Amino acid sequence: MENGNGYSNGHTAVANGLVASPAAFQASPPPAPMVSSTEATLGRHIARRLVQVGVSDVFAVPGDFNLALLDHLIAEPGLRLVGCCNELNAGYAADGYARAKGSENLPVICIVGGPNSNDHGTNRILHHTIGLPDFSQELRCFQPVTCHQVVINNLDDAHEQIDKAIATALKESKPVYISVACNIPGVCHPAFSHEPIPYCLAVRQSNKMGLEAALQATAEFLNKAVKPVMVAGPNLRVAKAGAAFEELADASGYAVAVMPSAKGLVAETLPRFIGTYWGAVSTAFCTEIVESADAYLFAGPIFNDYSSVGYSFLLKKEKLVLVQPDRVTVGDGPTFGCVMMKDFLTELGKRLRKKRNTTAYENYKRIFVPQGQPPESEPGEPLRVNVLFKHIQQMLTGDNAVIAETGDSWFNCQKLKLPDGCKYEFQMQYGSIGWSVGALLGYAQGAKDKRVIACIGDGSFQVTAQDVSTMLRCGQNSIIFLINNGGYTIEVEIHDGPYNVIKNWNYTGLVDAIHNGEGKCWTAKVTCEEELTAAIETATMVKQDCLCFIEVIVHKDDTSKELLEWGSRVSSANSRPPNPQ
């Protein structure tokens, strides 16, 4: 059972929201009860439908085109309205909330307020537009990035359009766009005289013949291998196949790794877990085992320039079993379509159990050398980043979740060993700096049972800092480590220049000003290990019910070795000369 959220915006085209999969489906729903004539409105229908499919929070920015609709969302007891400081943060919050609820391929419902229905088709120029009488520019912006779009200007078919859009988001697990004219949410109409009938969406099934053929081909392929391995990718979550992957790992005996964007989707306490496979910047000895394997099963991977470290993977297609949410490809052989990942992994475990193969993991144990600890700090010695993450590692329990901002935190957080139950999130595909602030807001709102620890660079924080105020309004008790090294360090390692140096802020002073005596907030600025340990003790003990903001001062050149390696390889990929014409 999963919940989700929506995001409603009345100002700009940058409007975003999300719902996760439905909380429940009824095969034979009972007759829908009647609604009083005064409540039979489009606004109420949207609110009820969102609650019905599992939405519990709406991240919103009010604007004159969506105010009437927001009134109906506020009136719905099953919805909480979370007012955000800007549209960007509301979108990031929706992203974080979705992840907390177990969905990342984001069945996002973007609900925006549109112009008055009487203005469409006229020659009028309106505000919140680009100054042309054609109001479709916002719709055109969303078409390439959503799987379905509707513009509601009349009530006769609004019921059908709304329901189709939400159903499409749920079935496709992709974003949809809904624009509602600002003058119609509160207008009564007979189409809304009954409660919405619960959705009945069929779960996609594997083609039985295709599944069997894929299983036979894969089992034969892997059983011939001497030292096969398994690697989890981010689409494992989309397919809801994490448990099936772990069952296959247990049955097969294979060494298990994760791609960086799949960290947290597979338990790191599995008996044969060997770490993060990230090419040249993998955790110690993981690359050697994966790339030397004579067969590797990748479940739900995304191979892009970031995850492949500038396309420098040493993987061979003929050794690869590629399992995506709805298809399987075995080596250079055929692709088997309409094969659901969860079904495939579950059944494959049954086939491989009879021929367990632990060779790759035994090789890993032979070459593995435990990672050393950072040298002890002298009293008052300036704080080093590796010392910071040594202490963050010691903080982690199953009651935490970790959010890593784009930058060096990507690499330092990848090296954290997650206890059972500890969650982990970072945004790799787009790599947006500033994502983590909004995502932290949304994740903490959706995972009330976790105390979230966020590692954020100073440059990224400057992009989205305002919604610390929304965290306080929501009573959240996350811990933010603000790593102040004076600039965009990840950009420095890709391509340096004066544009990567930023204006230093008094970050603790800023958060104190945002706090302004309202809500529970505690801040500290640390420059050495002694101050860090004292701050962590305070944050985890006497201030455990507060939003805790710890500014960590480190040297501008204090980076992980993985960032240095990754940055040079991505720089090389970015700077490839044009192909001859």
BELHUWO-V204747 format. One record per residue. N is the residue number from 1. RES is the residue in three letters. SS is DSSP state (A for helix, B for strand, O for the rest). NEAR is the number of other ideal C-beta (glycine too) atoms within 8 Angstrom. Layout:
N;RES;SS;NEAR, N;RES;SS;NEAR
This chain:
1;MET;O;5, 2;GLU;O;11, 3;ASN;O;12, 4;GLY;B;17, 5;ASN;B;18, 6;GLY;B;15, 7;TYR;B;19, 8;SER;B;16, 9;ASN;B;17, 10;GLY;O;15, 11;HIS;O;8, 12;THR;O;7, 13;ALA;O;8, 14;VAL;O;8, 15;ALA;O;13, 16;ASN;O;13, 17;GLY;O;17, 18;LEU;O;18, 19;VAL;O;17, 20;ALA;O;12, 21;SER;O;11, 22;PRO;O;11, 23;ALA;O;8, 24;ALA;O;6, 25;PHE;O;8, 26;GLN;O;8, 27;ALA;O;5, 28;SER;O;4, 29;PRO;O;8, 30;PRO;O;5, 31;PRO;O;3, 32;ALA;O;9, 33;PRO;O;6, 34;MET;B;7, 35;VAL;O;11, 36;SER;O;6, 37;SER;A;7, 38;THR;A;5, 39;GLU;A;8, 40;ALA;O;13, 41;THR;B;13, 42;LEU;A;16, 43;GLY;A;13, 44;ARG;A;14, 45;HIS;A;13, 46;ILE;A;16, 47;ALA;A;14, 48;ARG;A;11, 49;ARG;A;12, 50;LEU;A;16, 51;VAL;A;12, 52;GLN;A;11, 53;VAL;O;14, 54;GLY;O;14, 55;VAL;B;15, 56;SER;B;10, 57;ASP;B;14, 58;VAL;B;15, 59;PHE;B;16, 60;ALA;B;15, 61;VAL;B;13, 62;PRO;O;8, 63;GLY;O;11, 64;ASP;O;8, 65;PHE;O;12, 66;ASN;O;17, 67;LEU;A;12, 68;ALA;A;12, 69;LEU;A;15, 70;LEU;A;13, 71;ASP;A;11, 72;HIS;A;15, 73;LEU;A;16, 74;ILE;A;8, 75;ALA;A;7, 76;GLU;O;12, 77;PRO;O;3, 78;GLY;O;7, 79;LEU;O;14, 80;ARG;B;6, 81;LEU;B;9, 82;VAL;B;13, 83;GLY;B;8, 84;CYS;O;15, 85;CYS;O;8, 86;ASN;O;9, 87;GLU;A;13, 88;LEU;A;11, 89;ASN;A;16, 90;ALA;A;17, 91;GLY;A;15, 92;TYR;A;18, 93;ALA;A;19, 94;ALA;A;18, 95;ASP;A;15, 96;GLY;A;19, 97;TYR;A;17, 98;ALA;A;18, 99;ARG;A;14, 100;ALA;A;15, 101;LYS;O;11, 102;GLY;O;8, 103;SER;O;16, 104;GLU;O;8, 105;ASN;O;9, 106;LEU;O;12, 107;PRO;O;18, 108;VAL;O;16, 109;ILE;B;17, 110;CYS;B;14, 111;ILE;B;14, 112;VAL;B;16, 113;GLY;B;16, 114;GLY;B;13, 115;PRO;O;12, 116;ASN;O;7, 117;SER;A;10, 118;ASN;A;6, 119;ASP;A;10, 120;HIS;O;9, 121;GLY;O;3, 122;THR;O;7, 123;ASN;O;3, 124;ARG;O;6, 125;ILE;O;6, 126;LEU;O;8, 127;HIS;O;3, 128;HIS;O;10, 129;THR;O;11, 130;ILE;O;4, 131;GLY;O;4, 132;LEU;O;7, 133;PRO;O;7, 134;ASP;O;5, 135;PHE;O;11, 136;SER;O;6, 137;GLN;A;11, 138;GLU;A;12, 139;LEU;A;11, 140;ARG;A;7, 141;CYS;A;7, 142;PHE;A;12, 143;GLN;A;9, 144;PRO;O;4, 145;VAL;O;5, 146;THR;O;13, 147;CYS;O;8, 148;HIS;B;11, 149;GLN;B;12, 150;VAL;B;12, 151;VAL;B;7, 152;ILE;B;14, 153;ASN;O;8, 154;ASN;O;8, 155;LEU;O;8, 156;ASP;O;6, 157;ASP;O;6, 158;ALA;A;14, 159;HIS;A;9, 160;GLU;A;7, 161;GLN;A;11, 162;ILE;A;15, 163;ASP;A;11, 164;LYS;A;10, 165;ALA;A;15, 166;ILE;A;15, 167;ALA;A;10, 168;THR;A;12, 169;ALA;A;17, 170;LEU;A;14, 171;LYS;A;7, 172;GLU;A;9, 173;SER;O;11, 174;LYS;O;12, 175;PRO;O;14, 176;VAL;B;17, 177;TYR;B;14, 178;ILE;B;15, 179;SER;B;13, 180;VAL;B;15, 181;ALA;B;13, 182;CYS;O;16, 183;ASN;O;8, 184;ILE;O;14, 185;PRO;O;13, 186;GLY;O;9, 187;VAL;O;9, 188;CYS;B;8, 189;HIS;O;11, 190;PRO;A;5, 191;ALA;A;9, 192;PHE;A;13, 193;SER;O;8, 194;HIS;B;9, 195;GLU;O;8, 196;PRO;O;10, 197;ILE;O;7, 198;PRO;O;9, 199;TYR;O;12, 200;CYS;O;8, 201;LEU;O;9, 202;ALA;O;5, 203;VAL;O;4, 204;ARG;O;6, 205;GLN;O;6, 206;SER;O;11, 207;ASN;O;9, 208;LYS;A;6, 209;MET;A;6, 210;GLY;A;12, 211;LEU;A;15, 212;GLU;A;8, 213;ALA;A;9, 214;ALA;A;13, 215;LEU;A;12, 216;GLN;A;8, 217;ALA;A;12, 218;THR;A;15, 219;ALA;A;11, 220;GLU;A;8, 221;PHE;A;13, 222;LEU;A;14, 223;ASN;A;8, 224;LYS;O;6, 225;ALA;O;11, 226;VAL;O;6, 227;LYS;O;12, 228;PRO;O;15, 229;VAL;B;15, 230;MET;B;15, 231;VAL;B;15, 232;ALA;B;15, 233;GLY;O;14, 234;PRO;O;14, 235;ASN;A;14, 236;LEU;A;16, 237;ARG;A;14, 238;VAL;A;12, 239;ALA;O;12, 240;LYS;O;7, 241;ALA;O;13, 242;GLY;A;11, 243;ALA;A;6, 244;ALA;A;12, 245;PHE;A;14, 246;GLU;A;11, 247;GLU;A;11, 248;LEU;A;14, 249;ALA;A;13, 250;ASP;A;9, 251;ALA;A;11, 252;SER;A;14, 253;GLY;O;8, 254;TYR;O;14, 255;ALA;B;12, 256;VAL;B;14, 257;ALA;B;17, 258;VAL;B;14, 259;MET;B;16, 260;PRO;A;12, 261;SER;A;11, 262;ALA;A;14, 263;LYS;O;11, 264;GLY;O;10, 265;LEU;O;10, 266;VAL;O;15, 267;ALA;O;7, 268;GLU;O;7, 269;THR;O;6, 270;LEU;O;11, 271;PRO;O;4, 272;ARG;O;11, 273;PHE;B;11, 274;ILE;B;12, 275;GLY;B;11, 276;THR;B;12, 277;TYR;B;12, 278;TRP;O;15, 279;GLY;A;11, 280;ALA;A;10, 281;VAL;A;10, 282;SER;O;13, 283;THR;O;10, 284;ALA;O;8, 285;PHE;O;12, 286;CYS;A;13, 287;THR;A;11, 288;GLU;A;8, 289;ILE;A;15, 290;VAL;A;14, 291;GLU;A;9, 292;SER;A;7, 293;ALA;O;13, 294;ASP;O;7, 295;ALA;O;14, 296;TYR;B;13, 297;LEU;B;13, 298;PHE;B;12, 299;ALA;B;15, 300;GLY;O;18, 301;PRO;O;12, 302;ILE;O;12, 303;PHE;O;6, 304;ASN;O;8, 305;ASP;O;8, 306;TYR;O;9, 307;SER;O;13, 308;SER;O;11, 309;VAL;O;15, 310;GLY;O;12, 311;TYR;O;7, 312;SER;O;9, 313;PHE;O;9, 314;LEU;O;6, 315;LEU;O;9, 316;LYS;O;6, 317;LYS;A;7, 318;GLU;A;6, 319;LYS;A;10, 320;LEU;B;12, 321;VAL;B;14, 322;LEU;B;8, 323;VAL;B;11, 324;GLN;B;9, 325;PRO;O;10, 326;ASP;O;10, 327;ARG;B;10, 328;VAL;B;13, 329;THR;B;11, 330;VAL;B;11, 331;GLY;O;10, 332;ASP;O;4, 333;GLY;O;7, 334;PRO;O;6, 335;THR;B;6, 336;PHE;B;14, 337;GLY;B;8, 338;CYS;O;9, 339;VAL;O;15, 340;MET;O;13, 341;MET;A;17, 342;LYS;A;10, 343;ASP;A;10, 344;PHE;A;16, 345;LEU;A;15, 346;THR;A;11, 347;GLU;A;10, 348;LEU;A;12, 349;GLY;A;14, 350;LYS;A;8, 351;ARG;A;10, 352;LEU;A;14, 353;ARG;A;9, 354;LYS;A;5, 355;LYS;A;6, 356;ARG;O;9, 357;ASN;O;13, 358;THR;O;10, 359;THR;A;8, 360;ALA;A;14, 361;TYR;A;12, 362;GLU;A;8, 363;ASN;A;11, 364;TYR;A;12, 365;LYS;A;7, 366;ARG;A;6, 367;ILE;A;8, 368;PHE;O;8, 369;VAL;O;6, 370;PRO;O;4, 371;GLN;O;6, 372;GLY;O;4, 373;GLN;O;5, 374;PRO;O;9, 375;PRO;O;4, 376;GLU;O;4, 377;SER;O;11, 378;GLU;O;5, 379;PRO;O;6, 380;GLY;O;5, 381;GLU;O;8, 382;PRO;B;8, 383;LEU;O;16, 384;ARG;O;11, 385;VAL;A;13, 386;ASN;A;9, 387;VAL;A;12, 388;LEU;A;14, 389;PHE;A;12, 390;LYS;A;10, 391;HIS;A;12, 392;ILE;A;12, 393;GLN;A;9, 394;GLN;A;6, 395;MET;A;10, 396;LEU;O;13, 397;THR;O;8, 398;GLY;O;7, 399;ASP;O;8, 400;ASN;B;13, 401;ALA;B;14, 402;VAL;B;17, 403;ILE;B;16, 404;ALA;B;14, 405;GLU;O;17, 406;THR;O;14, 407;GLY;O;12, 408;ASP;A;13, 409;SER;A;14, 410;TRP;A;15, 411;PHE;A;12, 412;ASN;A;14, 413;CYS;A;13, 414;GLN;A;13, 415;LYS;O;9, 416;LEU;O;12, 417;LYS;O;7, 418;LEU;O;12, 419;PRO;O;9, 420;ASP;O;7, 421;GLY;O;7, 422;CYS;O;14, 423;LYS;B;12, 424;TYR;B;13, 425;GLU;B;13, 426;PHE;B;15, 427;GLN;O;12, 428;MET;O;13, 429;GLN;O;8, 430;TYR;O;6, 431;GLY;O;8, 432;SER;O;8, 433;ILE;O;13, 434;GLY;O;14, 435;TRP;A;15, 436;SER;A;17, 437;VAL;A;18, 438;GLY;A;19, 439;ALA;A;16, 440;LEU;A;15, 441;LEU;A;20, 442;GLY;A;20, 443;TYR;A;17, 444;ALA;A;17, 445;GLN;A;16, 446;GLY;A;15, 447;ALA;O;11, 448;LYS;O;6, 449;ASP;O;4, 450;LYS;O;12, 451;ARG;B;10, 452;VAL;B;15, 453;ILE;B;14, 454;ALA;B;15, 455;CYS;B;14, 456;ILE;B;14, 457;GLY;B;17, 458;ASP;A;16, 459;GLY;A;12, 460;SER;A;16, 461;PHE;A;14, 462;GLN;A;9, 463;VAL;A;10, 464;THR;A;13, 465;ALA;A;9, 466;GLN;A;10, 467;ASP;A;15, 468;VAL;A;13, 469;SER;A;9, 470;THR;A;15, 471;MET;A;13, 472;LEU;A;15, 473;ARG;A;8, 474;CYS;O;10, 475;GLY;O;7, 476;GLN;O;11, 477;ASN;O;12, 478;SER;O;13, 479;ILE;B;12, 480;ILE;B;12, 481;PHE;B;12, 482;LEU;B;13, 483;ILE;B;14, 484;ASN;B;11, 485;ASN;O;11, 486;GLY;O;8, 487;GLY;B;12, 488;TYR;O;11, 489;THR;A;15, 490;ILE;A;14, 491;GLU;A;10, 492;VAL;A;10, 493;GLU;A;13, 494;ILE;A;9, 495;HIS;O;6, 496;ASP;O;6, 497;GLY;O;5, 498;PRO;A;4, 499;TYR;A;4, 500;ASN;A;11, 501;VAL;B;6, 502;ILE;O;10, 503;LYS;O;3, 504;ASN;O;7, 505;TRP;O;8, 506;ASN;O;6, 507;TYR;A;13, 508;THR;A;11, 509;GLY;A;8, 510;LEU;A;10, 511;VAL;A;12, 512;ASP;A;9, 513;ALA;A;7, 514;ILE;A;10, 515;HIS;A;11, 516;ASN;O;5, 517;GLY;O;3, 518;GLU;O;5, 519;GLY;O;8, 520;LYS;O;9, 521;CYS;B;12, 522;TRP;B;11, 523;THR;B;12, 524;ALA;B;13, 525;LYS;B;9, 526;VAL;B;13, 527;THR;O;7, 528;CYS;B;12, 529;GLU;A;10, 530;GLU;A;8, 531;GLU;A;11, 532;LEU;A;15, 533;THR;A;9, 534;ALA;A;9, 535;ALA;A;11, 536;ILE;A;11, 537;GLU;A;8, 538;THR;A;12, 539;ALA;A;14, 540;THR;A;9, 541;MET;O;7, 542;VAL;O;4, 543;LYS;O;10, 544;GLN;O;9, 545;ASP;O;5, 546;CYS;O;10, 547;LEU;B;14, 548;CYS;B;15, 549;PHE;B;14, 550;ILE;B;16, 551;GLU;B;12, 552;VAL;B;12, 553;ILE;B;9, 554;VAL;O;13, 555;HIS;O;7, 556;LYS;O;8, 557;ASP;O;4, 558;ASP;O;8, 559;THR;O;10, 560;SER;O;10, 561;LYS;A;6, 562;GLU;A;10, 563;LEU;A;15, 564;LEU;A;10, 565;GLU;A;11, 566;TRP;A;15, 567;GLY;A;12, 568;SER;A;9, 569;ARG;A;12, 570;VAL;A;13, 571;SER;A;12, 572;SER;A;9, 573;ALA;A;10, 574;ASN;A;9, 575;SER;O;6, 576;ARG;O;5, 577;PRO;O;4, 578;PRO;O;4, 579;ASN;O;4, 580;PRO;O;3, 581;GLN;O;3
